[in-house]
Amino acid sequence: MKIMVCFDNSAESKNALREAAQLAKAFQGEVLVVTSLAADQQYYPKLIEPYENNLKEAQEFMEKLSVPCQTKIAYRDVDSNVGEALAEFAKEENVDKIVVGIRNRSKLGKLFLGSKAQTILLMGHCPVVGVKKENSEV
């Protein structure tokens, strides 16, 4: 089983990373950790360096858990939708499951910024697991 995690180093995406590790262990799968960037950023190493470092940390996390892992930056057209680009990337990579972190947002926030996770949930070619941020209150 090939499991793709949409990763931006947020608390939500770190939870998604943990969930993907559990799924990979349960189903003897491998994890593909992906960050999406605008295509024009690939020509500026200083801009992509923080993203590469985040992916390296994610890979090290998976290695500590003995989970096979690859990392990739999915470059998209500058004016394209991030969620659509990630859903398309998942299809191109022939993944079996997508794991994405989700959070509550106001209606106004969704109107102006859209919802990457919602787009992936709706456009994904395979099952998509939405992972909520852990609740710190008991």
Backbone bond lengths (Angstrom), bond angles and torsions (degrees), N, CA, C in turn:
res aa  C-N    CA-C-N  psi(-1)  N-CA   C-N-CA  omega(-1)  CA-C   N-CA-C  phi
1 M - - - 1.447 - - 1.526 108.34 -
2 K 1.309 116.15 130.99 1.463 122.80 177.75 1.523 107.83 -105.93
3 I 1.335 115.71 119.77 1.462 122.41 -174.68 1.523 108.88 -115.16
4 M 1.316 116.96 123.31 1.457 121.62 178.35 1.523 109.74 -99.49
5 V 1.329 115.98 132.68 1.459 122.25 175.63 1.517 108.00 -113.31
6 C 1.327 115.82 126.71 1.458 121.66 174.97 1.529 106.55 -84.03
7 F 1.335 117.25 115.98 1.459 121.19 -168.36 1.527 111.91 -125.70
8 D 1.338 115.00 126.85 1.468 120.36 175.25 1.529 112.05 -130.92
9 N 1.315 116.62 14.52 1.461 124.98 179.06 1.531 113.67 69.92
10 S 1.314 117.81 12.37 1.461 121.22 174.82 1.528 108.94 -77.86
11 A 1.332 116.38 165.93 1.472 120.28 176.94 1.526 110.21 -58.72
12 E 1.328 116.94 -38.49 1.463 120.81 -179.78 1.525 111.28 -65.30
13 S 1.328 116.66 -42.66 1.468 118.34 -178.75 1.533 111.46 -72.75
14 K 1.322 117.49 -27.94 1.471 119.69 174.39 1.529 110.23 -67.29
15 N 1.326 116.95 -37.98 1.471 119.97 174.72 1.522 110.20 -64.36
16 A 1.326 116.82 -39.74 1.467 120.61 177.23 1.529 110.67 -62.45
17 L 1.324 116.47 -37.85 1.454 121.24 178.56 1.534 110.62 -62.59
18 R 1.326 116.34 -43.59 1.471 120.34 177.82 1.527 111.08 -62.86
19 E 1.326 116.29 -41.89 1.468 120.75 178.84 1.527 110.69 -63.27
20 A 1.319 116.39 -42.35 1.469 120.17 179.23 1.523 110.92 -63.01
21 A 1.327 116.92 -37.93 1.465 120.53 178.04 1.524 110.16 -62.65
22 Q 1.328 116.83 -42.84 1.464 120.16 178.55 1.526 111.19 -63.51
23 L 1.310 116.81 -43.18 1.467 120.50 178.68 1.522 110.97 -63.24
24 A 1.324 116.23 -43.69 1.465 120.13 -179.27 1.527 110.79 -62.55
25 K 1.315 116.80 -41.07 1.470 119.45 178.44 1.525 110.97 -66.49
26 A 1.313 116.83 -40.52 1.462 120.75 -177.65 1.532 111.93 -68.10
27 F 1.324 117.31 -34.11 1.460 120.90 -174.75 1.533 113.18 -114.01
28 Q 1.342 116.95 18.91 1.462 122.05 -178.75 1.527 111.01 48.66
29 G 1.325 115.31 47.63 1.454 120.72 -176.77 1.513 113.32 -102.83
30 E 1.301 113.78 -177.23 1.459 122.10 175.51 1.520 108.29 -124.91
31 V 1.321 115.81 154.31 1.456 121.42 -176.32 1.523 109.93 -114.36
32 L 1.318 114.95 136.89 1.458 122.94 174.11 1.527 106.46 -115.33
33 V 1.327 117.00 111.61 1.463 122.08 -179.50 1.524 107.30 -95.18
34 V 1.341 116.06 124.19 1.458 120.66 -172.39 1.522 111.54 -127.15
35 T 1.319 114.81 136.90 1.459 123.21 171.13 1.520 106.73 -119.75
36 S 1.320 116.51 139.39 1.462 120.79 179.46 1.520 110.26 -105.62
37 L 1.333 115.53 131.24 1.463 121.62 177.46 1.522 109.72 -132.29
38 A 1.317 115.16 154.53 1.464 120.13 175.42 1.529 108.85 -66.00
39 A 1.316 116.10 141.88 1.469 122.06 -174.03 1.522 112.86 -57.31
40 D 1.326 118.13 -33.91 1.461 119.03 -177.64 1.528 112.83 -68.91
41 Q 1.335 118.27 -17.22 1.457 120.93 179.95 1.523 112.55 -72.39
42 Q 1.329 117.79 -22.12 1.460 119.90 -176.17 1.530 112.48 -64.95
43 Y 1.317 117.30 -15.63 1.459 121.15 -179.08 1.525 112.99 -91.19
44 Y 1.330 116.00 2.00 1.460 121.12 -178.42 1.532 109.09 -125.96
45 P 1.321 116.16 89.17 1.474 119.99 -175.82 1.529 114.06 -53.26
46 K 1.306 117.38 -35.04 1.475 119.64 -179.53 1.527 110.83 -66.10
47 L 1.331 118.12 -29.56 1.467 121.26 178.42 1.520 112.06 -74.19
48 I 1.321 116.98 -36.95 1.469 118.65 -175.86 1.527 113.06 -89.69
49 E 1.328 117.03 -13.08 1.465 120.18 -178.63 1.530 113.54 -54.73
50 P 1.349 120.01 -45.05 1.474 118.75 178.80 1.530 112.78 -62.11
51 Y 1.319 117.14 -35.08 1.469 121.13 179.08 1.526 110.43 -69.55
52 E 1.319 116.22 -40.44 1.465 119.80 177.14 1.530 110.41 -63.82
53 N 1.337 116.54 -38.82 1.467 119.96 177.82 1.526 110.97 -64.17
54 N 1.341 116.71 -40.98 1.472 120.54 177.56 1.522 110.77 -61.19
55 L 1.328 116.09 -42.64 1.460 120.02 179.38 1.528 110.83 -65.96
56 K 1.316 116.55 -37.10 1.466 120.50 178.15 1.526 110.22 -63.48
57 E 1.333 117.19 -42.35 1.467 121.14 177.40 1.526 110.86 -62.52
58 A 1.327 116.60 -40.86 1.463 120.59 178.45 1.525 110.22 -63.14
59 Q 1.317 116.96 -42.10 1.460 120.37 179.56 1.530 110.72 -65.69
60 E 1.319 117.26 -40.73 1.466 120.50 177.73 1.527 110.96 -62.59
61 F 1.339 116.86 -38.23 1.459 121.71 176.59 1.524 109.98 -59.65
62 M 1.317 116.72 -46.08 1.462 121.09 179.90 1.527 111.67 -66.10
63 E 1.319 116.25 -38.60 1.468 119.80 179.08 1.527 111.12 -63.03
64 K 1.343 116.98 -38.20 1.466 120.45 177.60 1.529 111.06 -61.90
65 L 1.332 116.21 -30.24 1.457 121.37 179.22 1.526 112.36 -91.36
66 S 1.314 116.66 2.27 1.474 123.29 -177.78 1.525 112.25 59.25
67 V 1.320 115.91 40.60 1.466 121.74 177.33 1.529 108.16 -106.70
68 P 1.338 117.46 124.23 1.468 119.47 176.77 1.530 110.43 -58.62
69 C 1.330 115.56 133.00 1.465 118.90 -173.10 1.519 111.03 -147.81
70 Q 1.314 114.64 141.98 1.462 123.10 169.87 1.524 106.87 -125.06
71 T 1.321 116.39 155.94 1.457 120.77 175.10 1.526 108.72 -127.49
72 K 1.329 114.53 146.28 1.463 119.42 178.67 1.522 110.09 -148.04
73 I 1.319 113.84 150.32 1.457 120.05 168.75 1.515 106.23 -102.73
74 A 1.326 115.94 124.24 1.470 121.45 178.78 1.526 107.53 -97.03
75 Y 1.318 115.65 107.23 1.465 119.54 178.87 1.514 109.58 -82.65
76 R 1.324 115.71 136.81 1.461 122.18 -178.64 1.512 109.43 -126.32
77 D 1.338 116.03 162.68 1.461 120.28 173.99 1.517 109.06 -57.61
78 V 1.303 116.49 146.42 1.465 122.41 -176.41 1.523 111.74 -56.40
79 D 1.306 117.50 -38.87 1.464 120.45 -175.64 1.539 113.41 -97.94
80 S 1.329 117.53 10.82 1.465 119.21 -177.95 1.527 111.35 -87.72
81 N 1.325 115.53 161.00 1.454 124.13 179.41 1.528 109.25 -78.25
82 V 1.327 116.43 130.52 1.469 120.96 -177.64 1.524 111.05 -61.11
83 G 1.332 117.03 -45.99 1.457 120.71 -179.12 1.517 112.17 -60.70
84 E 1.316 116.44 -44.53 1.467 120.63 178.72 1.525 110.49 -63.83
85 A 1.333 116.76 -41.61 1.460 120.67 -179.20 1.533 110.64 -64.03
86 L 1.326 117.34 -41.01 1.462 120.30 179.01 1.526 111.55 -68.49
87 A 1.327 117.31 -38.82 1.466 120.48 177.20 1.533 110.21 -63.41
88 E 1.310 116.91 -41.27 1.461 121.03 178.38 1.529 110.85 -67.18
89 F 1.324 116.37 -40.45 1.468 120.80 178.33 1.527 110.55 -61.04
90 A 1.340 116.56 -41.80 1.461 121.25 178.62 1.525 110.74 -60.05
91 K 1.316 115.91 -40.54 1.469 120.37 178.91 1.534 110.49 -65.67
92 E 1.331 116.10 -44.75 1.470 120.87 179.23 1.523 111.65 -61.66
93 E 1.321 116.64 -36.23 1.464 121.70 -178.87 1.529 112.22 -84.62
94 N 1.330 116.29 -2.52 1.460 122.53 177.56 1.535 112.22 55.91
95 V 1.347 115.32 48.44 1.461 119.03 178.91 1.521 110.00 -80.22
96 D 1.320 115.58 155.34 1.458 121.52 -178.36 1.530 112.62 -95.46
97 K 1.323 115.97 -21.75 1.459 120.30 -178.63 1.520 108.22 -155.69
98 I 1.338 115.80 143.92 1.464 122.09 176.78 1.525 107.70 -115.05
99 V 1.335 116.13 135.60 1.457 121.20 176.28 1.522 107.38 -119.34
100 V 1.326 115.13 128.42 1.461 120.23 -177.09 1.532 109.53 -137.81
101 G 1.317 116.18 139.42 1.460 121.03 176.17 1.522 110.14 -78.38
102 I 1.326 115.83 141.65 1.463 119.94 179.80 1.524 109.83 -127.57
103 R 1.332 115.03 156.49 1.462 120.53 176.66 1.520 108.95 -146.66
104 N 1.310 114.88 158.59 1.459 119.68 176.51 1.520 109.54 -74.66
105 R 1.323 115.07 137.10 1.466 120.45 176.97 1.511 107.98 -135.69
106 S 1.293 114.90 153.32 1.458 119.14 178.69 1.526 109.37 -71.39
107 K 1.322 115.86 160.76 1.466 119.67 177.51 1.518 110.68 -61.17
108 L 1.324 116.36 -38.17 1.457 120.51 179.05 1.528 110.44 -64.83
109 G 1.334 116.84 -41.62 1.457 120.80 177.65 1.513 112.01 -61.02
110 K 1.329 116.71 -40.70 1.460 120.55 178.27 1.527 111.18 -67.07
111 L 1.332 115.64 -36.35 1.461 120.22 -179.14 1.527 111.12 -63.65
112 F 1.324 116.45 -46.40 1.456 120.04 -175.80 1.524 113.70 -83.33
113 L 1.300 117.63 -36.29 1.453 120.72 -174.63 1.520 114.18 -105.67
114 G 1.330 117.18 -12.66 1.454 119.69 -176.42 1.510 110.00 71.96
115 S 1.293 116.91 -178.16 1.449 121.11 178.47 1.517 108.32 -134.46
116 K 1.318 115.43 107.20 1.470 120.52 179.78 1.526 110.77 -59.86
117 A 1.340 115.44 -45.53 1.462 119.59 -178.28 1.527 111.02 -62.38
118 Q 1.328 116.70 -42.68 1.462 119.78 179.81 1.528 110.93 -62.15
119 T 1.311 116.67 -41.51 1.465 120.34 178.65 1.526 110.67 -62.32
120 I 1.325 116.68 -42.76 1.462 120.50 179.15 1.530 110.12 -65.08
121 L 1.335 116.31 -41.83 1.466 119.92 178.37 1.525 111.05 -59.22
122 L 1.311 116.73 -40.49 1.461 120.69 -176.35 1.526 113.23 -82.10
123 M 1.322 117.52 -32.09 1.464 120.04 -173.16 1.529 114.05 -101.87
124 G 1.323 117.33 -9.48 1.456 120.02 -178.23 1.517 111.90 -60.66
125 H 1.321 117.34 139.66 1.461 122.52 -178.92 1.533 111.89 -81.66
126 C 1.333 116.23 -9.70 1.461 122.04 -176.13 1.531 108.43 -133.11
127 P 1.336 117.91 176.62 1.467 118.89 177.81 1.535 111.14 -59.13
128 V 1.326 115.24 141.00 1.464 121.85 179.34 1.524 108.08 -122.16
129 V 1.330 115.44 129.02 1.457 121.43 178.35 1.520 107.66 -104.22
130 G 1.333 116.30 122.78 1.458 121.73 175.21 1.506 109.20 -97.67
131 V 1.329 117.35 124.46 1.454 122.59 -176.42 1.523 109.12 -110.42
132 K 1.328 115.97 120.50 1.457 120.88 179.39 1.523 110.69 -76.82
133 K 1.323 114.25 156.06 1.459 120.21 173.22 1.513 108.14 -64.61
134 E 1.330 115.83 138.42 1.461 119.23 179.62 1.516 110.05 -62.15
135 N 1.319 115.91 139.01 1.452 121.22 177.97 1.516 108.66 -86.17
136 S 1.334 116.48 120.13 1.461 120.02 -177.15 1.532 112.23 -79.19
137 E 1.333 116.91 -13.93 1.457 120.12 178.60 1.523 110.10 -85.70
138 V 1.352 116.12 140.85 1.466 119.81 -179.35 1.495 109.61 -110.00
